[in-house]
Amino acid sequence: MKTIFVKYSKERLAKFQTMTKIIQNKKGERFVIKELINIPDIPSHLDNMYDNYELLSSKYNVNLVKPKKTSSGLIFDMAKGSSFENLILECIEKNNLVKLKYYLESYLELINNMSTSEKIKFNPCENFKNIFGTYEKKEAVEILNPANIDLIFSNIFYEDNQFTIIDYEWIFHINIPKNYIIWRALSHFNNSHNIDLSEYFDIDLNNPTYQQMEENFCMYVNGPEQKYLIKSVLKKPVHSLDTLNSTSYIKLLLNNQLIKKHILNTFASQSFIFNIYTANIDFQTFRLYLLDNSCLIEIEELFLSDKNHSIINLRPYIKSNASRTIGNKFYFESVSPEISLNNFTIQSVKDFTINAKIRYVNIGKEALRKSIEIIKKEHFNQKVVCNDLLLLLKNTGNFKIVFFGASSGLKKRWQKFIDLGLNPDFICDNDVKKHGEYFNEYKIFSSNQIFNLADSKQKYLVIITSEYFNEITEQLNTYSNIGYIVKYKDII
């Protein structure tokens, strides 16, 4: 069996600490293994998880990945279909709001099928108070019992209009408000991707009752002195994917003439037409003020058109205060994003229009930061740019280089890396049998040994030297100190 992915949940109390591993056999079949890190003398957390499967299967009409008991834990078949979280992200990326709404409504239907059909007055029991704390609200609510509180999007797969739940670790045999479970899913999604979908459910992500429940649950899992992953975002403001409002304008300044157009509250591309009736235009005065906030935009078109329908493409002349530009994407960290025209002149023009087609992809500094980190990784898809950037990072000394995958493939390609001047600082591998051994005089480490070092300020550039790029990338994205991830195929 080959280990593809390993995740340790060591931030929890000892009785809840687990290891999750994805393995692959010689036939290419994959399985998920869950084991306890600490073996208790009492019925274990994983025993409860197996019982949860039996309970949920008998009570609800829902697909679950079936566990099998092993001597050391549980083993599951890999779920069929696509990650529901990835499907949601794909809809947002492609601006498919119809399908996005359909998926979210289907998710709500899934939750509704497991909740009470009518609202009831919620009186929390003592067990609820021990885990989630007091619940001050007195209104009637829909509840789940038994309740799987971890129905986050990444724990669900979707295929042929059917959901499959892949994780039922946190099941409670008590009444739990339905909206708290939905709130958790939305909070986790916003935490991971900085995208607020709460408007589709009419749930406030800054709801103090649910925030307090979550903090108490974190203490139940991790102990009062530790912090659960989501807790760091519970108190900070939620940044919406689309924060444009009725006062958002795009403004064109030309020869002291200011024209402004309202920006629609939409993910889609928008066309703006500015009519100019003045002759003797000095295009050195051209300024297009895009928004009064940091943003990521795509400029699909920018051209001048006169009354004879002659068109001059202005995009080659664009100059901006963007912190980063790749293709038609402009990343503005400034709260006053603007573009001007560089070295553009025209002999004589009168009665013309400036036409712009722009898509506002992301608004606000937090959303921008997330987008920039994503694009840094996408940057390596271009081989020529990739090699130059790798050498730049190496020469600055700010990033330590890690080769991930101490395989025969790395041995075959080793000299090519060295010829490029890419000498690793570390080599790591997921195979525990290789840990502590040496590869060309480099000691082989686990990923945790490298990326969980005490020096949290150190940033790493990881070159994946194996064929399991997607799986390893998913694993690496759980660490906060990795600046770049590169496939070896994009280098040599």
N, C-alpha and C positions, 0 to 999 in steps of 0.2 A: 504494500500500500504506500502511495506517495502522499505526503502532507502538502496541501495546497494553501491552507490558511489556518492561522491559530490566533485566538483572542482569549486573553485572560481577564477575568473580572475580579481583580484583586483589591479594588477599592471598597468592596463590601465587607460586612462582618464575616468571620471565618465560616460560619454555617451556610452562608449563601455564595461563597466564592466558587466560581465554575471556570472551566476551560472549554471553549468551543473550537472544534477543529473540523475542517473540511478535508477529506481524504479522497484519493482516486485509485481504483484498482487497475490492473493491466488491461482490462477491457475498456477503460475510459469512463467507467461508471463512478459517480461521485456520491458520497455519503457525508452526513453531518454527525459528529460525535460530541456529546456533552458529558463531561466528567467533573466530579468535585475535586477541588484542589486539596481540601482538607476532608478526610474521611471521619465522620462523626460516629459515635456509639449509638445514637438514637436514629429513628427513621429519617432518611435524608431528604434534602431539598429536591433531589432528582426523583426519589420515590414519590413525593407529592406531585411532581410534574407528570409522572406516568399515570397516577390516579386522576389527575386533571384531564388527561386525554380521554379516559374512560367516561368521566362525568360529562364533559362537553359533548362527546359523541352521542351519548344517550339522550341528552336534554335538548340540544339544538341541531337544526338541520344545516350543518356547516361542514365544509371540508377541512380536515386537519391532517398534517403529516403524521403518520403513525410511528410511534417509537417502539423500539425493541430493547429489552433489557440485556445488558452485557454484564460481565463480572465487575466492570469498573464504572458503569454508568448507563447511558442510553445511546442508541444509534438510530438515525433517521435516514430515509431515502431523501434525495434532493427533490424539492418541490418542482412541479411542472409549471411552465408559464413564465411570466415576467414579473419582476419586482413591481409592486403597485407604486412605490415611491418613484421608480424610474419612469413609469408611465405618466405620472403626474408631471414630472420634470420635462418630459418630452413634449407634453401638451403646451407647457409654458414656453419652452424653447421655440416651438413652431407656431406659437400664437393661436393654437386651436382651442378657443374658449368654449366651443360647443362640446367637444369631447371632454375637456376638463370638467365642465359642469356635469356631464353624464357620469364620469368616474366618481366625482365627489357625491353625487346623489346616490349612486350605487353603494358607496361606502356607508352613507347614512342609513340606507335600507338594510345593510348588513347589521349595523348596530341596533336598529329598530327591531329587527327580527329576534334579537336576544334580550330585549327590554320589555317591561310591562306595557300593555296596550293603553293603559290609562295612567294619568298622574296620580300619585298617592302622597300623603303627608309623610315626609321622611323623618323618622326618629332614629338617629344613629344608636346602635347597640354598643356595649362596652368594648367589644372586639374592634369595632370601627374606630372608637375613640383612642384605643391603644396604638393603632396603626396610623390613622389619618388625623387625629386630634378632634377637637370640638367642631361642630357644624352649626353655625348660628342661624342660617336661613330657615325660615318657617314655612315657605311656600311648598305646594305640592309639586313633586318632580317625578319623572320617569326614572326607574331604577333597573339595575341588572343584578341578578342573584341566581347562580354564581356569576361572578364578574371577572372577566379577563381585562384588567386595566391597562395592559400593554398592547392594545390593538393599534399600534402606530403603523404608518404606511410601510415602513421597511420590514415589518413582521408579517406582511401579507403578500401573497402572489396572486396573479390574475391571469386566467386563460379561459377562452370560450365563455365569457360572461359569468364566470364562476370565480369566487375567492377561495384561496387556500391559506389557512392560518398556519404559520411555521413556528410560532413561539407561543407557548401557553405556560410560561414559567410563573407568572404572577396572577394566580387565580385566588379569589377570596370568596368564601361561602357566606357572605353577608350582603346586605343591600348597599349598593354603590350608585350614586347619581349618574345617569347616562351621560350627561353633558360634561362631567369631569373626564370621562374616558375619551370623548371627542376632543376636549381641550388638551389632553395630554398628547394626542396625535398631532394636533395643530402646533403645539408648542415645540415638540421634537422636530417637526418639519421646518418651522421657522428658525429654530436654533441651528439646524444643519445647513440651511440654504438661504436664510434671511428673506424668506418669502412668507407673507401673511395671507393665509387663505380663510381667515376667520369670518369674512363677510359672507361666505357661502353657507355658513352655519349659524350666523347671528350669535356668535360667542366671542366674548372679549378676552383676548390673550392676557390682559393685565387684570383679570378677575382676581380679587384678593382672596376670596374663599378657596378657589382652586389652587392658587399659589401656596396658600398655607397648608392645604391638604398635601400638596406635593412635597413641601419641605418636611412635613412630618413623616411622610412615606420614605423620603431619603434617609432620615434619621433611623427609621425602622430597619432599612436595608444596610446602611453603612455605619450605624452607630452615631451618637450625638456629636462626636468630634470630627466626623468626616463629611465630605460634600459629594453629592451625586452629580453626575455630569450635567444635567439640565439645570441644576440649581443656580449656576452662575448667570443664567439669562432670565430667571424668573422676575427679577426686579428691574431689569433694564427696559427702556422703551422699545416697543415693537415697531420695526420699520416695515412699512407696507411695500409690496412689489410695485404698486402704482400709487404714488402720493401726489399726483397732479391734481389740482383743484381748480375752482372757478376763477382764481386770480393768477393762474399760471399763463405767462405770455412768452412768445418768441418775438424779439424786436430787431428791426433792421434800421441801422443808422447810415445815412448817405447824404453828403453835402448838408449836414446839419438838419436834415429831414429825418424824423423818427416815426417809423410805422410799426405798429404792434398787432400781432394776431394771437387769438386765443388758442391755447394748446388743449386739445381734447383729452379727456380722461380715458385713454385706451392703450392697449398693448400694440395696436396695429400701426402701420406706417401712416403718416399724416402729410398732406401736401399743403404748402403755404405759398401764396402768390402775393407778391408785393408790387404794386403798380407805381411806376416812377414817371413823372411828367416833366421833369426838369432837364434842360439841356446842359451841356458843358459839365458833365459829371466828372468829379475827381474820385476815381475808384480807390485811391489811397485812403479815403475816408470811410471806406466800406467796413462796417462792423455788423456782425450778426450775433446778437445776444440770445443764447439758446434757452436759458432758464436762470432762475435765482437760486440755484442749488447745485451741488455736485451731481454729476450724472454720467451714465454711459449711454451714448447714442450711436445710431447708425445713420450716416448721411448717404442715402441711396441716390439722390439726384441733387445737383445744384447747377442751374444754368440761367443764362440771360436770353430772353426772347424779345425781338422787336416787333413792330406792327406789320412787317413784311414776313413774319414767321421765321426769320433767320434765328438760329440757335447757336449760342456759344457756351460750351461746357466750361464751368468755372471750377470744377473739382480739382483739376491739376494745379490750380493757383492757391488752394486753401492753405492758410497759415492759422494755427490755433494755439491756445494756451493749455491744450490737453497734456496731461502728464505722460500719456502713452497713446500711440496711434498704430493700429494694425489693420491694413486694408481700409474699409469704410467705417471701422469702429473707432470711436474717440472716447478716451477715458479721462474725464475731467475731475480732478480732485478739488480744483478751485470752486468756490461757491458762486463765481461769476464767469461761467464758461462762455467763451466767445470765439468766433473765427473771423479772420480778415482775408484779404486777397493779396498775395505776394507777387509783385512785378506784373500785375495785370493792367494793361492800358488798351484803350480803344479810341479811334480817331474822333468819331462823332456819332452820338446816338441820342434819340429823343423818343419819348413815349414808349417805354419798354417795361418789361416785368422781370423781376428776379423770382425764380421758381425753386423751391426747396422741397424735397421729399425726405422726411426724417422719421426715424422710429426711436422713441424714448424707451430704452430697454430697462434701465435701472435708475433709481433716484436715491440720493442720500449717501453719506460717507460710508456707513456700514455696508450697504448694498454694493457700493462701488468697490470697497476693499475686498469683498468676497469675489466679485467679478474679476478683479485684477489678479487675484491668486489663481483663479481658474485659467485665465488666459496665459499666465506664465507657463503653466503646464502644457497648454495647447500649443504654445510657441514652438515646442520641440518637434511638432509634426512636420516642420519645414527643415529638411536635412542641412542645407547650407547655413541657415541662420543658427540652427542648433549647434553645429560645430564651433562657430564663432563665439556663441554665447557660453558654451561650455568652457572654452579656453579663457574667456574673460572672467568667469566666475572662479576658475582655478587660480588665475593670476592675482585676483584681488585678495585671495586668502580668506574671504569671509565665509566660504562654504567648505565643509569637509565632504569629500567624495566617498560614497559607499557603493560597492558592487553588491547587488542582491542576487544570489544564486551561485553557489560554489559548485558548478556542474562541469560536465565534460565540454559543454558549449563554451563556457568561460575559458577553459584551458585552450580550446581551439582558437579563440579570438583574442587571447591575452596580449599577444605581441602587437596586434592592431591598436589596442587601447594604449599601449605603451608608446607606440610610434606617434600617436596623437598627443602625447604628453599628458595622458590621463592616468596618473598613478593613484590608486585608491588609498584612502586613509583607513578604511575598514572593509572587510568582506563579511557578509552575513548570509544565513540560509535558514530555511524553516525546518530542515531535517535535523532533529535533535542528536542523531548519531554523529553528525559532522561537527557539532559544537565542541570547541576545544582543540580540534584538529587543525592542521595547517595547510594552506593552499599557496604555493610559491612563497613561502616564508611569512605569509599573513595568517594570523590566527582567525579562525572562523567563529563568529558570534551569532547569537540569536538577535532578532530585531529589537526585542525589549532591552537587551544588554547595551545596545548602541543608542537607541532613540529615547530611552528612559533614564539617561544619565543625569546626574545632578545639575550639570550646566545647561539649564533650560534655554539660555540665550543662544547657544550654538545652533546654527542652521546647517541642514544637510542637503546635498544634491545626490539623489539615488539613481544609479543606472541599473535597470533591471536586465540582468544578463541571461535570464531563462525565458522560456516560451510562455510562461503563465503571467503575462503582463496585466491583464484585467484583474485577476484574482489578487496579485501582489499589490497592485495599485489600490484596490479596495482596502487591503490590510494597512497600507502605508497612510491612507487618509485618516486613520484613527489617531495618528500622531500629529502634534501641533507644530513641531519644529522642522518639518520637511518643506523646503522651499521649492524644489524642483524634482520631478519624476520623469525619467527618460527611458525609452526603449532602446536596447542596443542596436536594433535595426535602423534607427534614425541617426546613428552615428557612423557605423561602419558598413 
